[in-house]
Structures are given as structure tokens and as C-alpha cells.
């Protein structure tokens, strides 16, 4: 997916939010805005939005000296998710369709995204998860579960591209179900802090490293931009029979990429740009195969 003109206002909003979290003063905020404006002046808009996102957060780090301004929010998200995980896990595994229930919970957890927080009442969404609601009331967009089930059945090895801290706790429930089905699962996280995206330490916190192999994608972009991944990650990808791509950032980075094996996007439609791009409704939960083409290019 290419950077859309409408993405720019979101970038500047993120710049101010992250700068505030980093404790930036007015002068530092002005410097961040000016430097990012200079970046945008020469930016190649044919790149996916996570590329510009990485540039923005590198500028924030340079100006403020804070490498991980979202660290406390990530820890809070992990604590919250761990508090409700056991009751959600129980409901998932007692469901008549545990794989479907696990997919829905993983997507529902995708709302814990402080990069797009102004569009959503995150606390309200947390309350819904706190009630262990397995997403029956959530708006559904494309939900290609039957095709997904068939590709899961055929796969031996699954590469799971994680997204945010907090929601990675719910990703673990889906990974557990895949392992129960006899799949070997490798989970990829970000190499360095970027917004509230999950790192290896977040996977450790939720016990994911105890049940699956967790590797770095090698990227510090808020989405797996293939050109920035490591050779080791690409070897993992080539060895996988199925790829599960979690979150909107990974969708932005990988939409339209032919990775040579089935790829499914699991995410919430959290902004108007993505709603228009995918022709889905804002707020919908989506399980979307790569084969489906978006309308807006």
C-alpha cells in the first residue's frame, strides 16, 4: 500500500503525541515538526506508510533522546491483557470452534494501538475485552475463515507476524490453538522500539517464548517492510507454509506483496484511509487473504 495524502495529518498527530510522551518541550516539538516536514518534502509516496513512520520516530528519538517513549504504555497494555487472558482463553478453548474464536479474539485485541489512539476509545474497547466477549457484537468485514481453515489444515509451519504489545497476549491464544492443531509456529516481532509494537521482551512477558520460537523480523518500521528484513527472517518466511500477518501496520507494508505462500491479514479497520483502501467499514474486524485486491491504489 502506498502512502496516501490523507496519511500526513495522522503522522503529524502522532508526532505531537509521541513528543509529549517523550517529555518534549515546545521548542523540541517545533524542531520535530520542521524536520519531519523536510523529510516529507522529498518523500517517495510510493512507499508504504510504515517507512515514513520509521523516519518520524527516528526524528523524535534524535530530538528528545528517548528511544522508547511508549515503554510504560506497552507495559500497561501487557498487564491489562494478562489480567483477562485466562478467562478469555477458557472461553476460546471451550468454544465449539476454538480456531475461529481464537482468530476473533486476536483481531479484537488489535484495538490496543496507541499509534491510532485518537480514532478510538481504547478504554471502552478494553472493557469489552475485560468481559471476555469473544467478539460476537463486533462489526465484521471480509472474514474468510473457511479459506483460512483450509490453509491452516494444509500447513505444517506457520509464520506469525506480531503487531502490538498487549494484543500479543491474545496472539498467544491463537498460537496455542495452532500448536494444538499440530502446527510449528514461528512468531516474528520488531527488532527495535517503534510506537507500541511488540518486541522480544513483550513476547517473553506473555509467555509466548515458552511455547513457540520468537524471532526478530529485523525491522524497526511499524510494519514488516520486506526490503528492511534480515536474511534470517527471509529464510524463516521461505520455510513457512502459511503466513499470518497481524495488525494494520503489517497490512500497509505487505498488501500487494507476493510472498509465494498463503498470507492472511488479521486486523481492525482503524482509520478512514484504510477503510477506503479496503472498501471495508470503519471498526470492522477483518480476516483477509492476500489474493483479494484493494480498490484504491
C-alpha positions as CSV (number, residue, x, y, z in Angstrom):
1,X,0.0,0.0,0.0
2,X,1.3,3.4,-0.9
3,X,1.4,6.5,1.4
4,X,-1.9,8.3,0.8
5,X,-2.1,12.2,1.2
6,X,-4.6,11.7,4.0
7,X,-1.9,9.8,6.0
8,X,0.0,13.1,6.5
9,X,-2.3,14.6,9.1
10,X,-2.1,11.3,11.1
11,X,1.7,11.5,11.0
12,X,1.7,15.0,12.5
13,X,-0.7,14.0,15.2
14,X,1.5,11.0,16.1
15,X,4.5,13.3,16.1
16,X,2.9,15.6,18.8
17,X,1.5,12.7,20.8
18,X,4.9,10.8,20.9
19,X,6.8,14.0,21.5
20,X,4.6,14.7,24.6
21,X,5.2,11.2,25.9
22,X,8.9,11.7,25.5
23,X,8.6,14.9,27.5
24,X,9.5,17.3,24.7
25,X,9.3,21.0,25.3
26,X,7.7,23.4,22.8
27,X,11.0,24.1,21.0
28,X,11.6,20.4,20.6
29,X,8.1,19.8,19.2
30,X,8.7,22.6,16.7
31,X,12.0,21.0,15.7
32,X,10.4,17.6,15.2
33,X,7.6,19.1,13.1
34,X,10.1,21.1,10.9
35,X,12.5,18.2,10.4
36,X,9.7,15.8,9.5
37,X,8.2,18.3,7.1
38,X,11.6,18.4,5.4
39,X,11.6,14.6,5.2
40,X,8.1,14.7,3.6
41,X,9.1,17.2,1.0
42,X,11.4,14.6,-0.6
43,X,9.5,11.5,0.5
44,X,8.7,8.9,-2.1
45,X,4.9,8.4,-1.7
46,X,5.0,5.1,-3.5
47,X,6.5,3.6,-0.3
48,X,4.2,2.0,2.4
49,X,3.2,4.3,5.3
50,X,5.4,2.4,7.8
51,X,8.5,3.7,6.0
52,X,7.6,7.3,6.8
53,X,6.5,6.2,10.3
54,X,10.0,4.9,11.0
55,X,11.5,8.2,9.8
56,X,9.2,10.1,12.1
57,X,10.1,8.2,15.2
58,X,13.8,8.3,14.4
59,X,13.5,12.1,14.4
60,X,11.6,12.1,17.7
61,X,14.3,9.9,19.2
62,X,17.1,12.2,17.9
63,X,15.5,15.4,19.2
64,X,14.3,14.1,22.6
65,X,16.9,11.4,23.3
66,X,14.0,9.0,24.1
67,X,14.3,5.7,22.2
68,X,11.1,4.1,23.6
69,X,8.6,6.8,24.7
70,X,5.8,4.2,24.7
71,X,7.6,1.8,27.0
72,X,5.3,2.5,30.0
73,X,2.1,2.2,27.9
74,X,3.3,-1.1,26.5
75,X,3.9,-2.4,30.0
76,X,0.4,-1.2,31.0
77,X,-1.1,-2.9,27.9
78,X,0.7,-6.2,28.7
79,X,-0.5,-6.1,32.3
80,X,-4.1,-5.4,31.3
81,X,-4.1,-8.2,28.7
82,X,-2.6,-10.7,31.1
83,X,-5.2,-9.9,33.7
84,X,-8.0,-11.0,31.3
85,X,-6.2,-13.7,29.3
86,X,-7.1,-16.7,31.5
87,X,-10.9,-16.2,31.3
88,X,-10.7,-15.4,27.5
89,X,-8.5,-18.5,27.0
90,X,-11.1,-20.6,28.8
91,X,-13.9,-19.3,26.6
92,X,-11.9,-19.8,23.4
93,X,-10.9,-23.4,24.1
94,X,-14.3,-24.4,25.3
95,X,-15.9,-22.9,22.1
96,X,-17.3,-25.3,19.5
97,X,-15.0,-23.6,17.0
98,X,-11.8,-22.8,19.0
99,X,-9.8,-21.8,16.0
100,X,-12.4,-19.3,14.9
101,X,-12.8,-18.0,18.4
102,X,-9.0,-17.6,18.8
103,X,-8.9,-15.6,15.5
104,X,-11.7,-13.3,16.6
105,X,-10.0,-12.6,20.0
106,X,-6.7,-11.9,18.3
107,X,-8.3,-9.4,16.0
108,X,-10.4,-7.8,18.8
109,X,-7.1,-7.3,20.7
110,X,-5.8,-5.3,17.7
111,X,-7.5,-2.2,19.0
112,X,-4.7,-1.7,21.6
113,X,-2.9,0.6,19.2
114,X,-1.5,3.9,20.5
115,X,-0.4,4.9,17.1
116,X,-4.0,5.4,16.1
117,X,-5.4,6.1,19.6
118,X,-7.2,9.3,18.7
119,X,-9.7,7.4,16.5
120,X,-10.8,5.0,19.2
121,X,-11.9,4.9,22.8
122,X,-9.2,2.3,23.9
123,X,-10.5,2.1,27.4
124,X,-14.0,1.3,26.2
125,X,-12.5,-1.4,24.0
126,X,-10.6,-2.8,26.9
127,X,-13.8,-3.1,28.9
128,X,-15.3,-5.2,26.1
129,X,-12.3,-7.5,26.3
130,X,-12.4,-7.5,30.1
131,X,-15.9,-9.1,29.9
132,X,-14.3,-11.9,27.8
133,X,-16.6,-11.0,25.0
134,X,-15.5,-13.2,22.1
135,X,-16.4,-10.6,19.5
136,X,-20.0,-11.6,18.6
137,X,-21.1,-8.0,18.6
138,X,-18.2,-6.6,16.6
139,X,-18.7,-5.4,13.1
140,X,-17.4,-7.9,10.6
141,X,-15.9,-7.0,7.3
142,X,-14.3,-9.6,5.0
143,X,-13.9,-12.7,7.1
144,X,-12.6,-15.5,5.0
145,X,-12.5,-18.1,7.8
146,X,-13.3,-21.2,5.6
147,X,-10.4,-20.5,3.3
148,X,-8.2,-19.7,6.3
149,X,-9.2,-23.0,7.9
150,X,-8.3,-24.9,4.8
151,X,-4.9,-23.3,4.5
152,X,-4.2,-24.0,8.2
153,X,-5.1,-27.6,7.7
154,X,-2.6,-28.0,4.9
155,X,0.2,-26.1,6.6
156,X,3.0,-27.7,8.7
157,X,4.8,-24.4,9.6
158,X,3.2,-21.1,10.3
159,X,5.0,-17.7,10.4
160,X,3.0,-15.3,12.6
161,X,3.8,-11.6,12.2
162,X,3.0,-10.0,15.6
163,X,1.9,-6.4,15.9
164,X,1.5,-4.5,19.2
165,X,2.3,-5.1,22.8
166,X,-0.8,-6.0,24.9
167,X,-2.5,-7.7,22.0
168,X,0.4,-10.1,21.7
169,X,-1.1,-11.7,24.8
170,X,-4.2,-12.6,22.7
171,X,-1.9,-13.6,19.8
172,X,-0.6,-16.2,22.2
173,X,-4.0,-17.8,22.5
174,X,-4.2,-18.2,18.7
175,X,-0.7,-19.5,18.6
176,X,-1.6,-22.1,21.3
177,X,-4.6,-23.2,19.2
178,X,-2.4,-23.6,16.1
179,X,0.1,-25.7,18.1
180,X,-2.8,-27.8,19.4
181,X,-3.6,-28.5,15.7
182,X,-0.1,-29.8,15.2
183,X,1.5,-26.7,13.6
184,X,5.0,-25.5,14.1
185,X,4.7,-21.8,14.8
186,X,7.4,-19.1,14.5
187,X,6.5,-15.6,15.8
188,X,8.2,-12.5,14.4
189,X,8.5,-9.3,16.4
190,X,10.1,-5.9,15.8
191,X,13.9,-5.5,16.1
192,X,13.8,-2.1,17.9
193,X,11.2,0.0,19.7
194,X,8.7,1.7,17.4
195,X,5.4,3.1,18.7
196,X,3.8,0.3,20.9
197,X,4.8,-2.5,18.6
198,X,5.8,-5.8,20.3
199,X,9.4,-6.6,20.9
200,X,11.0,-9.9,22.1
201,X,10.6,-8.7,25.7
202,X,6.9,-8.4,25.2
203,X,6.8,-12.0,23.9
204,X,8.7,-13.1,27.0
205,X,6.3,-11.2,29.3
206,X,3.2,-13.1,28.0
207,X,5.0,-16.5,27.9
208,X,5.0,-16.7,24.2
209,X,8.7,-17.6,24.1
210,X,7.8,-20.7,26.2
211,X,5.6,-22.3,23.6
212,X,6.9,-21.0,20.2
213,X,10.1,-19.8,18.6
214,X,10.2,-16.0,18.6
215,X,12.5,-14.2,16.2
216,X,13.1,-10.7,15.1
217,X,12.0,-9.5,11.7
218,X,14.9,-7.2,11.7
219,X,12.8,-4.1,11.1
220,X,12.2,-1.0,13.2
221,X,9.3,0.1,10.9
222,X,5.7,-0.2,12.3
223,X,5.0,-3.0,9.8
224,X,7.2,-5.6,8.1
225,X,8.7,-3.8,5.2
226,X,10.3,-6.7,3.3
227,X,13.2,-4.6,1.9
228,X,14.3,-4.0,5.5
229,X,14.1,-7.5,6.9
230,X,17.1,-9.6,7.7
231,X,18.3,-12.7,5.6
232,X,17.5,-14.9,8.7
233,X,13.9,-13.6,8.7
234,X,13.5,-14.2,5.0
235,X,14.7,-17.8,5.5
236,X,12.0,-18.3,8.1
237,X,9.5,-16.9,5.6
238,X,10.6,-19.2,2.9
239,X,10.3,-22.2,5.2
240,X,6.7,-21.4,6.2
241,X,3.7,-22.9,4.5
242,X,1.4,-20.1,5.8
243,X,1.8,-16.5,6.9
244,X,-0.5,-14.8,9.4
245,X,0.0,-11.0,9.3
246,X,-1.4,-9.3,12.4
247,X,-2.3,-5.6,12.5
248,X,-2.8,-2.6,10.3
249,X,0.8,-1.7,10.0
250,X,1.7,-5.1,8.6
251,X,-1.2,-4.9,6.2
252,X,0.1,-1.5,5.0
253,X,3.6,-2.9,4.5
254,X,2.6,-6.2,2.9
255,X,-0.6,-5.6,0.9
256,X,0.1,-6.4,-2.7
257,X,3.3,-8.4,-2.0
258,X,3.6,-11.9,-3.4
259,X,5.4,-13.9,-0.8
260,X,4.9,-17.2,-2.6
261,X,2.7,-18.8,0.0
262,X,-0.8,-18.2,1.5
263,X,-0.9,-14.9,3.5
264,X,-3.8,-13.8,5.7
265,X,-4.2,-10.3,7.2
266,X,-5.9,-10.2,10.7
267,X,-6.7,-6.6,11.8
268,X,-9.2,-4.0,12.8
269,X,-10.1,-1.2,10.3
270,X,-9.0,1.7,12.4
271,X,-8.8,4.7,10.1
272,X,-10.7,6.2,7.2
273,X,-7.7,5.8,4.8
274,X,-7.7,2.0,5.3
275,X,-11.5,1.8,5.2
276,X,-11.4,3.5,1.8
277,X,-8.5,1.5,0.6
278,X,-10.0,-1.9,1.5
279,X,-13.7,-0.9,0.9
280,X,-14.4,-2.1,4.5
281,X,-16.3,-0.3,7.2
282,X,-14.5,1.6,9.9
283,X,-14.3,-0.5,13.0
284,X,-14.7,-3.9,11.2
285,X,-12.7,-6.9,12.1
286,X,-11.1,-8.4,9.1
287,X,-9.6,-11.8,8.1
288,X,-8.5,-11.1,4.6
289,X,-6.4,-13.3,2.2
290,X,-3.7,-11.6,0.2
291,X,-5.4,-12.7,-3.1
292,X,-8.1,-10.1,-2.6
293,X,-7.1,-6.8,-4.3
294,X,-7.9,-3.5,-2.7
295,X,-9.6,-0.9,-4.9
296,X,-7.7,2.3,-4.1
297,X,-4.1,2.3,-5.4
